[in-house]
Amino acid sequence: MPRRSCLHCCLKIRVENMNMLKMGQHIIFPGARGLKHITKKGTQKKWYKHHAIIKEVKRRSDVSADLVLIHFWSTTGNTKFGVTETTYSYNLSTDEIYILKYKQARYSPSQVVQRADSKQGNETKYNILTYNCEHLATWCVVGEKESMQVNNCKSIVRQLVIFIIVCALWILKMFHMEGVYKITEFVLLPFSIWYFCYRRNYFIQKYKREKTICKACLNLHLLDLWTRFVTTYIILIILKFYFHYTYDITSFALFYYLVICNIIKLIRKKLINSYPDEERPVKNISNIEIGDVISLNYEGSNYYIIVTCLVSETGTHNTQTRGKLSGIFYDSPCLFSSGTIMKQCFNLDLTMHNVTKVDYTQFETHTSDMVAARAQQRIGEKKWDWFSNRSLEFCHWAKFREYKEDTEDGYSAPIESQIETVASSDICPNVRSSLLIEKVEAKIREDIYKGDIVEIISFGSFTDSGIVVNIVNGTQDQIFTMDVVLKKGFIRSVVKMVRFNVDLRVNRIWIHRYHPVHCYSREKCIERARKKIDEACKQWTQTRFIRDCIIRPWKPQKQD
């Protein structure tokens, strides 16, 4: 029986150092056609993404490497695409490479390469819709041919078709063609029911038979289907029996379906857990360990808790069902109070309380002691947010280990000499890669270093962004002082060094992480920022001032 895998449970990670690349990885980089760098935004604009499997990494340095890839490619002098093995030089200053790290990959790295090799030489016809480079890469890793790019295009086309149908129905009503309208209504309503049943069975089959989707993703897809189906028909019934609409029921229902689809996508991006996982019921207290994340239904409320201490009591028939549990969790906000991270003891009885354990077996996690220590640091925090900082997000943060180099600054910065002397890229030698990697919130004091680019909410919704040049620890872990060099003023802007008294239990600070290949060293960034203090600022925005301090001048490289 094949091992269960899931195409949707993956993390997209930007490559900051070529040492992150290994054999058997599924990587993504921009397609060379139509590629350009937008200077004002500091981003690399791409029309499509190319997918490949790494077979070997040659002549490696921090910022450049020769990658042996297996992918759909058109060799020189050949206009046809085919699965082939190529070797090209890649440079992080121009090539924006991402790793797709799967939570549940069906095959090992060596097996992935073997599967990719097996497709070479076969008469595999390239088809942009049914068998492109992404289909090949996903088949090698999880055993399923699927393309997110194609699925996104299908979703756009589907919504466009629905919009055209709605417009056509309204036009039929304007010209009083009720007969044609009724026939259309008679066809569309049964079709929507059939489509719902078809998609539901499709996802269930992928979970039970093909084993290409996990239970968490199955539940998400079914929730989407049910929400769209039920809300659409509720609106239809309301229109029919309450407002007494007759001829334009279908058009209104389809219109609202179109709106609901987009609203659900926005809500899902904000509310749904970033790391889909499965929860397994706990029948025995001995299955719970320190550092575990459990879901506990206690006194009518449901909590996600990080276990810090557990004392069990032996029950009847030598089964441990009772005990005392101490855990840290984010208490949900009430009407007149905000959510707070607290530590509390619970008298646990598995015969009365519904307890499930979050399964992290497929993730890279911290040790149990480290999980408890990280959670302990955030006790007293009052920054509950429905979209980004709920109880489960807090537990994931404490448990989940980020995919970064194990260095003091979170990543291994490229050596100065390597950036100046690296070989040029064979793919896009003159198009600079995106400057910004991500924007993350600082949860604890150890997340902030000298030389970081921080964004601080000062008054209400106003933000100040600048470069951290000094940090002084306070009496408590989450309370400290930091000096930030930033641009002050609107018309006559001046560079100032401002001291902020920070309490991370209340204040929200975001860190803008720029790619190290484009930046000066942290020491040099601090030096350049200090030199500008009390000078008139020539840049119009805070972002341009920051980039003037930290970003290296761009020198386009030519191919050899």
Secondary structure as GFF3:
##gff-version 3
##sequence-region A 1 560
A	DSSP	beta_strand	10	14	.	.	.	ID=ss1
A	DSSP	three_ten_helix	18	20	.	.	.	ID=ss2
A	DSSP	beta_strand	26	30	.	.	.	ID=ss3
A	DSSP	beta_strand	36	38	.	.	.	ID=ss4
A	DSSP	beta_strand	43	45	.	.	.	ID=ss5
A	DSSP	beta_strand	49	58	.	.	.	ID=ss6
A	DSSP	beta_strand	64	73	.	.	.	ID=ss7
A	DSSP	beta_strand	82	91	.	.	.	ID=ss8
A	DSSP	beta_strand	98	102	.	.	.	ID=ss9
A	DSSP	alpha_helix	109	118	.	.	.	ID=ss10
A	DSSP	alpha_helix	133	142	.	.	.	ID=ss11
A	DSSP	alpha_helix	148	174	.	.	.	ID=ss12
A	DSSP	alpha_helix	178	208	.	.	.	ID=ss13
A	DSSP	alpha_helix	215	241	.	.	.	ID=ss14
A	DSSP	alpha_helix	249	271	.	.	.	ID=ss15
A	DSSP	beta_strand	279	281	.	.	.	ID=ss16
A	DSSP	three_ten_helix	285	287	.	.	.	ID=ss17
A	DSSP	beta_strand	293	298	.	.	.	ID=ss18
A	DSSP	beta_strand	301	314	.	.	.	ID=ss19
A	DSSP	three_ten_helix	316	318	.	.	.	ID=ss20
A	DSSP	beta_strand	320	331	.	.	.	ID=ss21
A	DSSP	beta_strand	340	349	.	.	.	ID=ss22
A	DSSP	beta_strand	355	358	.	.	.	ID=ss23
A	DSSP	alpha_helix	368	377	.	.	.	ID=ss24
A	DSSP	alpha_helix	391	399	.	.	.	ID=ss25
A	DSSP	alpha_helix	416	421	.	.	.	ID=ss26
A	DSSP	beta_strand	436	441	.	.	.	ID=ss27
A	DSSP	three_ten_helix	445	447	.	.	.	ID=ss28
A	DSSP	beta_strand	453	457	.	.	.	ID=ss29
A	DSSP	beta_strand	463	473	.	.	.	ID=ss30
A	DSSP	beta_strand	479	488	.	.	.	ID=ss31
A	DSSP	beta_strand	494	503	.	.	.	ID=ss32
A	DSSP	beta_strand	509	514	.	.	.	ID=ss33
A	DSSP	three_ten_helix	516	518	.	.	.	ID=ss34
A	DSSP	alpha_helix	522	531	.	.	.	ID=ss35
A	DSSP	alpha_helix	542	550	.	.	.	ID=ss36
###
